[in-house]
């Protein structure tokens, strides 16, 4: 597992933009040519509602990519969030056209997102004990390893669960909610959905947790930031680092992620090295039992020549 805390010749950028794109296939081809030109790897999703991407390359190549991308008027105002890379954060380049740049799965007619809150303002609110609640709209396995202290971390297995979260938090409809996520893209869509459902005071952390951590390190946000590439985790470059993740098996503090060895499950969870060995890579006794049954059936079939 990589934790990108050291300076690197490689840079990872995280970016998105909600903007109308009439021909996403054309943008897909343009972006593919641009990324190949500068030897970048990563993932980009293009849809009629905008663009969403994470890329890695040398610092110079990334800067040239940003310059050329901003020549397109639709993308001129994109804020690119940078962090140190490893050179192998992504195995390949993938650029796809999808229906949504982040999948909520339900129509969002409200085009206006929540009010942006700068990291400095949110930090001030936290320290002054402002009457507000931080709502984390990331997945559960992300919040397990890092989160704002005293934030709401509802059980979210997938971003499609956000409508259920909105339904279950109706007691907050007239209260100040500040949404947070990795880079801002999920907050932007979630905040629009919450406003569509009648929530009155919806705010969102501008630039996401990635921007907050770059400025304030491990202050207020405890643990590590989960990222969707081979680095897995990012730690704040300033302040004290606190491990808040816990092994799903023994409960000891850990930030070590693994996937369940039973492929139909393949759950992504925190597990210390000792427990992974003891459980043979399975997330539970149930998964190990099912895997053993399949193995026994396969052995029996082989012996009778099936």
RODO-2510 file (C-alpha; in nm, 4 decimals, decimal comma):
residues 306
     n   res          X          Y          Z
     1     x     0,0000     0,0000     0,0000
     2     x     0,1289     0,3444    -0,0950
     3     x     0,0730     0,6500     0,1197
     4     x     0,1668     0,9594    -0,0799
     5     x     0,3364     1,1772     0,1775
     6     x     0,6760     1,2352     0,0180
     7     x     0,7624     1,4776    -0,2604
     8     x     0,7486     1,3136    -0,6017
     9     x     0,8462     1,3839    -0,9613
    10     x     0,4967     1,2672    -1,0487
    11     x     0,1757     1,4574    -0,9868
    12     x    -0,1824     1,3350    -0,9564
    13     x    -0,4651     1,5721    -1,0479
    14     x    -0,8283     1,5419    -0,9483
    15     x    -1,0831     1,7523    -1,1358
    16     x    -1,4422     1,7840    -1,2486
    17     x    -1,6782     2,0309    -1,4109
    18     x    -2,0559     2,0260    -1,4412
    19     x    -2,1099     2,1833    -1,7823
    20     x    -2,3288     2,1006    -2,0801
    21     x    -2,1506     1,8851    -2,3398
    22     x    -2,3550     1,8199    -2,6520
    23     x    -2,1164     1,5638    -2,8044
    24     x    -1,9365     1,3772    -2,5234
    25     x    -1,7886     1,1295    -2,7730
    26     x    -1,5969     1,4151    -2,9366
    27     x    -1,4577     1,5285    -2,6011
    28     x    -1,3665     1,1670    -2,5234
    29     x    -1,1537     1,1473    -2,8402
    30     x    -0,9934     1,4867    -2,7738
    31     x    -0,9049     1,3945    -2,4175
    32     x    -0,7665     1,0580    -2,5218
    33     x    -0,5363     1,2201    -2,7779
    34     x    -0,4238     1,4808    -2,5241
    35     x    -0,3485     1,2237    -2,2524
    36     x    -0,1593     0,9991    -2,4933
    37     x     0,0413     1,2981    -2,6143
    38     x     0,1624     1,3718    -2,2606
    39     x     0,1920     1,0053    -2,1496
    40     x    -0,0709     1,0372    -1,8779
    41     x    -0,2573     0,7504    -1,7135
    42     x    -0,5753     0,7535    -1,5137
    43     x    -0,9521     0,7715    -1,5561
    44     x    -1,1808     1,0270    -1,7183
    45     x    -1,5590     1,0113    -1,7505
    46     x    -1,7396     1,2358    -1,9977
    47     x    -2,1173     1,2843    -2,0079
    48     x    -2,3649     1,5401    -2,1354
    49     x    -2,3566     1,6873    -1,7817
    50     x    -1,9777     1,7407    -1,7705
    51     x    -1,6369     1,5839    -1,7134
    52     x    -1,4750     1,4039    -1,4183
    53     x    -1,1158     1,2827    -1,4070
    54     x    -0,8095     1,1725    -1,2143
    55     x    -0,4751     1,1584    -1,3958
    56     x    -0,1091     1,1022    -1,3157
    57     x     0,2026     1,2094    -1,5028
    58     x     0,5226     1,4012    -1,4566
    59     x     0,4753     1,7486    -1,3114
    60     x     0,5711     1,9043    -1,6456
    61     x     0,3352     1,6816    -1,8470
    62     x     0,0475     1,7516    -1,6086
    63     x     0,1028     2,1253    -1,6397
    64     x     0,0947     2,1040    -2,0203
    65     x    -0,2222     1,8924    -2,0059
    66     x    -0,3928     2,1505    -1,7839
    67     x    -0,2895     2,4355    -2,0134
    68     x    -0,4289     2,2621    -2,3235
    69     x    -0,7497     2,1487    -2,1508
    70     x    -0,8233     2,5034    -2,0330
    71     x    -0,8089     2,6256    -2,3918
    72     x    -1,1577     2,4741    -2,4230
    73     x    -1,3907     2,7496    -2,2945
    74     x    -1,6109     2,4894    -2,1264
    75     x    -1,3212     2,3780    -1,9066
    76     x    -1,1416     2,7106    -1,8536
    77     x    -1,2631     2,7490    -1,4951
    78     x    -1,1794     2,3962    -1,3772
    79     x    -0,9869     2,3884    -1,0505
    80     x    -0,7290     2,1102    -1,0699
    81     x    -0,6439     1,9631    -0,7280
    82     x    -0,2869     1,8339    -0,7162
    83     x    -0,1159     1,5801    -0,4918
    84     x     0,2107     1,3880    -0,4992
    85     x     0,2100     1,0826    -0,7234
    86     x     0,4084     0,7604    -0,7191
    87     x     0,4547     0,6950    -1,0903
    88     x     0,2256     0,3916    -1,0746
    89     x    -0,0969     0,5314    -0,9307
    90     x    -0,2865     0,4014    -1,2357
    91     x    -0,2142     0,0933    -1,4481
    92     x    -0,3517     0,2431    -1,7701
    93     x    -0,5509     0,5222    -1,9332
    94     x    -0,9302     0,4875    -1,9444
    95     x    -1,1635     0,7503    -2,0919
    96     x    -1,5323     0,6580    -2,1122
    97     x    -1,8634     0,8168    -2,2036
    98     x    -2,1326     0,7602    -1,9414
    99     x    -2,4820     0,8882    -1,8598
   100     x    -2,3541     1,0692    -1,5466
   101     x    -2,0068     1,1797    -1,4370
   102     x    -2,0913     1,0474    -1,0914
   103     x    -2,3839     0,8068    -1,0744
   104     x    -2,6725     0,8995    -0,8468
   105     x    -2,9279     0,7072    -1,0497
   106     x    -3,2195     0,9493    -1,0018
   107     x    -3,3033     1,2706    -1,1898
   108     x    -3,1714     1,5945    -1,0395
   109     x    -3,3578     1,8878    -1,1923
   110     x    -3,2221     2,1486    -0,9525
   111     x    -2,9198     2,3036    -1,1281
   112     x    -2,7980     2,5108    -0,8325
   113     x    -2,5642     2,3371    -0,5848
   114     x    -2,5191     2,4153    -0,2178
   115     x    -2,3396     2,7324    -0,1094
   116     x    -1,9612     2,6917    -0,1348
   117     x    -1,7634     2,7092     0,1887
   118     x    -1,3892     2,7736     0,1683
   119     x    -1,1648     2,5457     0,3806
   120     x    -1,0668     2,8447     0,5992
   121     x    -1,4340     2,9249     0,6658
   122     x    -1,5179     2,5644     0,7549
   123     x    -1,2159     2,5494     0,9870
   124     x    -1,3358     2,8694     1,1527
   125     x    -1,6853     2,7264     1,1959
   126     x    -1,5428     2,4083     1,3493
   127     x    -1,3244     2,5954     1,5982
   128     x    -1,5987     2,8417     1,6903
   129     x    -1,8444     2,5528     1,7332
   130     x    -2,0833     2,6954     1,4750
   131     x    -2,4345     2,5511     1,4844
   132     x    -2,3882     2,3236     1,1842
   133     x    -2,3443     1,9572     1,0966
   134     x    -2,0825     1,8174     0,8601
   135     x    -2,2383     1,5496     0,6399
   136     x    -1,9936     1,3122     0,4698
   137     x    -2,1388     1,1704     0,1467
   138     x    -1,8541     0,9293     0,0752
   139     x    -1,8757     0,5512     0,0954
   140     x    -1,8488     0,3756     0,4296
   141     x    -1,5115     0,2185     0,3543
   142     x    -1,3767     0,5702     0,2869
   143     x    -1,5051     0,7301     0,6072
   144     x    -1,3795     0,4288     0,8062
   145     x    -1,0195     0,5410     0,7570
   146     x    -1,0569     0,9190     0,7777
   147     x    -1,3230     1,1800     0,8550
   148     x    -1,3930     1,5158     1,0130
   149     x    -1,4352     1,4858     1,3871
   150     x    -1,8006     1,4758     1,4994
   151     x    -1,9239     1,4552     1,1384
   152     x    -2,2273     1,2579     1,0234
   153     x    -2,1141     0,9470     0,8345
   154     x    -2,4332     0,7660     0,7282
   155     x    -2,4143     0,4096     0,6012
   156     x    -2,3376     0,4572     0,2324
   157     x    -2,2266     0,1586     0,0254
   158     x    -2,2539     0,3457    -0,3030
   159     x    -2,3316     0,7020    -0,4068
   160     x    -2,6726     0,5748    -0,5221
   161     x    -2,7600     0,5458    -0,1506
   162     x    -2,7686     0,9278    -0,1145
   163     x    -3,1464     0,9534    -0,1826
   164     x    -3,2034     0,7175     0,1143
   165     x    -2,9764     0,9354     0,3272
   166     x    -3,1834     1,2420     0,2350
   167     x    -3,5010     1,0566     0,3323
   168     x    -3,3565     0,9487     0,6687
   169     x    -3,2231     1,2934     0,7659
   170     x    -3,5463     1,4899     0,7352
   171     x    -3,5033     1,6211     1,0909
   172     x    -3,2161     1,8291     0,9467
   173     x    -3,4283     1,9983     0,6779
   174     x    -3,4097     2,3393     0,8442
   175     x    -3,0601     2,3005     0,9884
   176     x    -2,7219     2,3957     0,8458
   177     x    -2,5664     2,0986     0,6658
   178     x    -2,2127     2,1190     0,5232
   179     x    -2,1460     1,8388     0,2751
   180     x    -1,7973     1,7001     0,2293
   181     x    -1,6455     1,4471    -0,0106
   182     x    -1,3044     1,3791    -0,1659
   183     x    -1,2802     1,6489    -0,4324
   184     x    -1,6231     1,8098    -0,4433
   185     x    -1,7959     1,6300    -0,7302
   186     x    -2,0217     1,4096    -0,5165
   187     x    -2,1072     1,7029    -0,2877
   188     x    -2,2119     1,9096    -0,5872
   189     x    -2,4656     1,6548    -0,7063
   190     x    -2,5771     1,5502    -0,3578
   191     x    -2,6314     1,9116    -0,2519
   192     x    -2,8514     1,9743    -0,5555
   193     x    -3,0542     1,6639    -0,4727
   194     x    -3,0948     1,7631    -0,1058
   195     x    -3,2145     2,1109    -0,2089
   196     x    -3,4577     1,9475    -0,4501
   197     x    -3,5949     1,7514    -0,1514
   198     x    -3,6634     2,0701     0,0461
   199     x    -3,3499     2,1093     0,2594
   200     x    -3,3044     2,4813     0,3342
   201     x    -2,9435     2,5354     0,4459
   202     x    -2,7145     2,3280     0,2267
   203     x    -2,3442     2,4096     0,2005
   204     x    -2,0523     2,2215     0,0477
   205     x    -1,6786     2,2274     0,1135
   206     x    -1,5192     2,3927    -0,1895
   207     x    -1,2443     2,1749    -0,3342
   208     x    -1,3404     1,8863    -0,1082
   209     x    -1,1400     1,7179     0,1640
   210     x    -0,8363     1,6996    -0,0663
   211     x    -0,8122     2,0806    -0,0648
   212     x    -0,8747     2,1044     0,3102
   213     x    -0,5991     1,8543     0,3868
   214     x    -0,3506     2,0341     0,1643
   215     x    -0,4004     2,3502     0,3711
   216     x    -0,4500     2,2102     0,7193
   217     x    -0,3085     1,8584     0,7155
   218     x    -0,4402     1,6413     0,9961
   219     x    -0,6194     1,9247     1,1775
   220     x    -0,9896     1,8571     1,2325
   221     x    -0,9862     1,5850     0,9651
   222     x    -0,8502     1,2790     1,1437
   223     x    -0,6999     0,9764     0,9731
   224     x    -0,6221     0,9440     0,6026
   225     x    -0,8043     1,0393     0,2839
   226     x    -0,9081     0,7398     0,0722
   227     x    -0,8349     0,7829    -0,3003
   228     x    -0,9379     0,5655    -0,5939
   229     x    -0,5970     0,4738    -0,7311
   230     x    -0,3027     0,2556    -0,6361
   231     x    -0,1913     0,4960    -0,3622
   232     x    -0,5120     0,4064    -0,1721
   233     x    -0,4503     0,6634     0,1026
   234     x    -0,3228     1,0201     0,1308
   235     x    -0,2079     1,1708     0,4576
   236     x    -0,1970     1,5392     0,5410
   237     x     0,1403     1,7016     0,4787
   238     x     0,1160     1,9068     0,7994
   239     x     0,0232     1,8349     1,1580
   240     x    -0,0067     1,5101     1,3471
   241     x    -0,1365     1,1974     1,1771
   242     x    -0,3841     0,9884     1,3743
   243     x    -0,4873     0,6387     1,2701
   244     x    -0,8646     0,6015     1,3178
   245     x    -0,9305     0,2986     1,0974
   246     x    -0,9834    -0,0332     1,2722
   247     x    -0,9308    -0,3884     1,1587
   248     x    -1,2713    -0,5405     1,0807
   249     x    -1,1684    -0,8661     1,2494
   250     x    -0,9841    -0,7754     1,5709
   251     x    -1,0697    -0,4070     1,6133
   252     x    -0,7091    -0,2904     1,6408
   253     x    -0,6143     0,0388     1,4775
   254     x    -0,5094    -0,0150     1,1159
   255     x    -0,5139     0,1501     0,7726
   256     x    -0,4417    -0,1657     0,5774
   257     x    -0,7035    -0,2376     0,3090
   258     x    -0,7653    -0,5696     0,1392
   259     x    -1,0392    -0,7399    -0,0651
   260     x    -1,2271    -1,0518     0,0386
   261     x    -1,0748    -1,3624    -0,1245
   262     x    -1,4257    -1,4934    -0,2031
   263     x    -1,4778    -1,3371    -0,5482
   264     x    -1,8608    -1,3113    -0,5402
   265     x    -1,8176    -1,0991    -0,2259
   266     x    -1,4876    -0,9177    -0,2956
   267     x    -1,5661    -0,6771    -0,0085
   268     x    -1,3131    -0,3967     0,0389
   269     x    -1,2294    -0,3647     0,4064
   270     x    -0,9621    -0,2766     0,6622
   271     x    -0,7752    -0,5813     0,7896
   272     x    -0,4442    -0,6055     0,9730
   273     x    -0,1822    -0,8438     0,8353
   274     x    -0,2210    -1,0905     1,1234
   275     x    -0,5981    -1,1231     1,0790
   276     x    -0,5704    -1,1540     0,7022
   277     x    -0,3429    -1,4543     0,7487
   278     x    -0,5659    -1,6070     1,0161
   279     x    -0,8800    -1,5592     0,8043
   280     x    -0,6992    -1,6675     0,4860
   281     x    -0,8024    -1,3469     0,3132
   282     x    -1,1772    -1,3795     0,3738
   283     x    -1,3887    -1,1031     0,5274
   284     x    -1,5988    -1,3460     0,7342
   285     x    -1,6467    -1,7091     0,8290
   286     x    -1,9471    -1,7144     0,5962
   287     x    -1,7381    -1,6249     0,2913
   288     x    -1,4703    -1,8760     0,3868
   289     x    -1,7361    -2,1453     0,4296
   290     x    -1,8886    -2,0762     0,0886
   291     x    -1,5449    -2,0777    -0,0741
   292     x    -1,4648    -2,4105     0,0934
   293     x    -1,7932    -2,5592    -0,0341
   294     x    -1,7082    -2,4530    -0,3916
   295     x    -1,3598    -2,6024    -0,3563
   296     x    -1,4980    -2,9340    -0,2252
   297     x    -1,7531    -2,9473    -0,5072
   298     x    -1,4808    -2,8806    -0,7641
   299     x    -1,2572    -3,1501    -0,6183
   300     x    -1,5440    -3,4003    -0,6178
   301     x    -1,6365    -3,3147    -0,9770
   302     x    -1,2748    -3,3583    -1,0840
   303     x    -1,2507    -3,6991    -0,9195
   304     x    -1,5620    -3,8320    -1,0964
   305     x    -1,4547    -3,6764    -1,4259
   306     x    -1,7306    -3,4168    -1,4558
***
